[in-house]
Amino acid sequence: MSLNSGARGFRRAPSLFRSSIEQLKTRYDTIQARLDAITFPERYKGTILEKWATYWKNLVIDYKEMVIDTGRTMRERPVRSGVYVSLLAGGLYAGARNPSESDFYDQYRRAYNELALVHPTCQNPVASRHLTFLERCHNEGILRRLSLGVVSFLWLDNYDKGLAIYKAVCPYLQPRYLTFHERIIDVGFNGKFWVLERKMVDYDINEENV
């Protein structure tokens, strides 16, 4: 019984978007009617003003047809439309929650402060070594962030950005794409960097003293 109700709910998922499309269609009809009502005097016919109005009229017609086709497709294939809408919503959410470089440093400071409250003999060596490693990389100026829209990668460069020696500026000595994955030290997704998050698990437990 619950499976059938879940399937019906999934089929009804695109209904909200279909209603939104109907509203857009109504607005486009209103805009098109206003454009059709515009008439130019004889002296303006064939001028840039008439061409400009024709351009916008055709643009409204094209968008109206796109909205109609989208609504028809969603009615004919509700399951597929629901999947597409879910993927789109998930992508938008992940993009909005994609952590920035500032988010990484905020997370690092919180982790550092939490670990600093623990006596050195009780600190988890994994968490301590990782925070020390990140601090050294930051001081050397080699931490970089690469954003792909929905996910971010924290990786290590060869030199500081302000360094102007030949090895640092030569384009042939820059990091290679084929070995780029070896430079990634953390992955940011859904508002946090997960390697740092994992390293801080049981940060106040030193198994060597247990």
C-alpha positions as CSV (number, residue, x, y, z in Angstrom):
1,M,0.0,0.0,0.0
2,S,2.8,2.4,0.9
3,L,4.7,1.5,-2.2
4,N,1.7,2.4,-4.4
5,S,1.1,5.7,-2.6
6,G,4.8,6.5,-2.9
7,A,4.6,5.9,-6.7
8,R,1.5,8.1,-7.0
9,G,3.3,10.8,-5.0
10,F,6.3,10.5,-7.3
11,R,4.1,10.8,-10.4
12,R,2.5,14.0,-8.9
13,A,5.9,15.5,-8.2
14,P,6.0,17.6,-11.5
15,S,2.5,19.0,-10.9
16,L,3.9,22.1,-9.2
17,F,6.2,22.8,-12.1
18,R,3.4,22.2,-14.6
19,S,1.3,24.8,-12.9
20,S,4.2,27.2,-13.0
21,I,4.6,26.5,-16.7
22,E,0.9,27.3,-17.2
23,Q,1.3,30.6,-15.4
24,L,4.3,31.4,-17.6
25,K,2.3,30.5,-20.7
26,T,-0.5,32.9,-19.6
27,R,2.1,35.7,-19.1
28,Y,3.6,35.1,-22.5
29,D,0.1,35.3,-24.0
30,T,-0.5,38.6,-22.3
31,I,2.9,40.0,-23.5
32,Q,2.3,38.7,-27.1
33,A,-1.2,40.3,-27.1
34,R,0.4,43.6,-26.1
35,L,3.0,43.3,-28.8
36,D,0.4,42.5,-31.4
37,A,-1.6,45.5,-30.4
38,I,1.4,47.8,-31.2
39,T,0.9,49.5,-34.5
40,F,3.4,51.9,-36.2
41,P,2.5,54.8,-38.4
42,E,3.4,54.5,-42.1
43,R,6.4,56.7,-41.7
44,Y,8.0,54.2,-39.2
45,K,7.3,51.0,-41.2
46,G,10.5,49.4,-42.5
47,T,12.6,51.3,-40.0
48,I,14.6,50.0,-37.1
49,L,11.7,50.5,-34.7
50,E,9.5,48.1,-36.6
51,K,12.3,45.6,-36.9
52,W,13.0,45.9,-33.2
53,A,9.3,45.2,-32.4
54,T,9.2,42.2,-34.8
55,Y,12.3,40.8,-33.1
56,W,10.8,40.9,-29.7
57,K,7.5,39.5,-31.0
58,N,9.2,36.5,-32.5
59,L,11.3,36.0,-29.4
60,V,8.1,35.9,-27.3
61,I,6.6,33.4,-29.7
62,D,9.7,31.1,-29.5
63,Y,9.6,31.1,-25.7
64,K,5.9,30.5,-25.7
65,E,6.4,27.4,-27.9
66,M,9.2,26.2,-25.7
67,V,7.0,26.5,-22.6
68,I,4.1,24.7,-24.3
69,D,6.4,21.8,-25.4
70,T,7.9,21.5,-22.0
71,G,4.5,21.3,-20.4
72,R,3.3,18.7,-22.9
73,T,6.4,16.6,-22.3
74,M,5.9,16.7,-18.5
75,R,2.3,15.6,-18.9
76,E,3.3,12.7,-21.2
77,R,6.3,11.6,-19.2
78,P,5.7,12.5,-15.5
79,V,8.3,10.0,-14.2
80,R,11.1,11.2,-16.4
81,S,10.1,14.8,-15.8
82,G,10.3,14.2,-12.0
83,V,13.8,12.7,-12.4
84,Y,14.9,15.7,-14.4
85,V,13.4,18.2,-12.0
86,S,15.0,16.4,-9.0
87,L,18.4,16.4,-10.7
88,L,18.0,20.1,-11.5
89,A,16.9,20.9,-8.0
90,G,19.7,18.8,-6.5
91,G,22.3,20.6,-8.8
92,L,21.0,24.0,-7.8
93,Y,21.1,23.1,-4.1
94,A,24.6,21.7,-4.4
95,G,25.7,24.8,-6.2
96,A,24.3,27.0,-3.5
97,R,26.0,24.9,-0.8
98,N,29.3,24.6,-2.6
99,P,31.9,25.6,0.1
100,S,34.3,28.5,-0.7
101,E,37.8,29.0,0.4
102,S,36.6,31.1,3.3
103,D,34.4,28.2,4.4
104,F,37.4,26.0,4.4
105,Y,39.4,28.4,6.7
106,D,36.4,28.8,9.0
107,Q,36.1,25.0,9.3
108,Y,39.9,24.8,9.8
109,R,39.8,27.4,12.6
110,R,37.0,25.7,14.4
111,A,38.8,22.4,14.2
112,Y,42.1,24.0,15.4
113,N,40.3,25.6,18.4
114,E,38.5,22.4,19.3
115,L,41.8,20.5,19.3
116,A,43.6,23.2,21.2
117,L,41.2,22.7,24.1
118,V,42.4,19.1,24.4
119,H,45.6,18.2,26.3
120,P,48.4,17.2,23.9
121,T,48.6,13.7,25.5
122,C,44.9,13.2,24.7
123,Q,44.8,14.6,21.2
124,N,44.2,12.2,18.3
125,P,47.5,12.1,16.4
126,V,45.7,11.8,13.1
127,A,43.8,15.0,13.6
128,S,46.9,16.8,15.0
129,R,49.1,15.8,12.1
130,H,46.5,16.8,9.5
131,L,46.0,20.3,11.1
132,T,49.7,20.7,11.3
133,F,50.1,19.7,7.6
134,L,47.4,22.2,6.6
135,E,49.0,25.0,8.6
136,R,52.4,24.3,6.9
137,C,50.8,24.4,3.5
138,H,49.0,27.6,4.3
139,N,52.2,29.2,5.5
140,E,53.9,28.1,2.3
141,G,51.1,29.6,0.2
142,I,50.5,26.5,-1.8
143,L,46.8,25.8,-0.9
144,R,44.5,26.3,-3.9
145,R,40.8,25.8,-4.4
146,L,39.2,24.5,-7.7
147,S,35.4,24.9,-8.0
148,L,33.4,22.9,-10.4
149,G,30.1,24.6,-9.5
150,V,28.6,21.9,-7.3
151,V,31.9,20.6,-5.7
152,S,35.2,22.1,-4.8
153,F,38.7,20.5,-4.6
154,L,41.4,21.7,-2.3
155,W,44.8,21.0,-3.9
156,L,48.5,21.8,-3.5
157,D,50.4,24.0,-5.9
158,N,54.2,23.9,-6.3
159,Y,54.9,27.4,-5.2
160,D,53.4,30.5,-3.7
161,K,51.5,32.8,-6.0
162,G,53.8,35.7,-5.2
163,L,56.9,33.8,-6.1
164,A,58.5,35.0,-9.4
165,I,61.3,32.5,-9.9
166,Y,61.6,30.7,-13.2
167,K,60.2,27.4,-12.0
168,A,57.1,29.1,-10.6
169,V,56.2,31.1,-13.7
170,C,57.3,28.7,-16.5
171,P,54.1,27.3,-18.2
172,Y,55.9,24.0,-19.0
173,L,56.6,23.4,-15.3
174,Q,53.0,23.9,-14.1
175,P,51.0,21.0,-12.5
176,R,49.9,18.4,-15.1
177,Y,46.3,17.4,-15.6
178,L,47.2,13.7,-15.6
179,T,48.6,13.9,-12.1
180,F,46.3,16.5,-10.8
181,H,44.4,14.0,-8.7
182,E,47.5,13.3,-6.7
183,R,47.5,16.9,-5.5
184,I,44.0,16.9,-4.1
185,I,43.9,16.9,-0.3
186,D,40.3,17.7,0.4
187,V,36.8,17.7,-1.3
188,G,34.2,20.3,-0.5
189,F,30.6,19.5,-0.9
190,N,27.3,20.4,0.8
191,G,28.8,23.2,2.9
192,K,31.9,21.4,4.3
193,F,35.2,19.9,3.4
194,W,34.9,16.2,4.1
195,V,38.5,15.0,4.5
196,L,39.0,17.6,7.3
197,E,35.7,16.5,8.8
198,R,36.7,12.9,8.8
199,K,40.2,13.6,10.2
200,M,38.5,15.4,13.2
201,V,36.5,12.4,14.2
202,D,37.4,11.4,17.8
203,Y,40.0,14.2,17.8
204,D,40.1,14.1,21.6
205,I,40.9,10.4,21.8
206,N,44.5,9.2,21.7
207,E,44.3,5.4,21.1
208,E,47.9,5.1,22.1
209,N,46.9,6.0,25.7
210,V,43.9,3.8,25.8
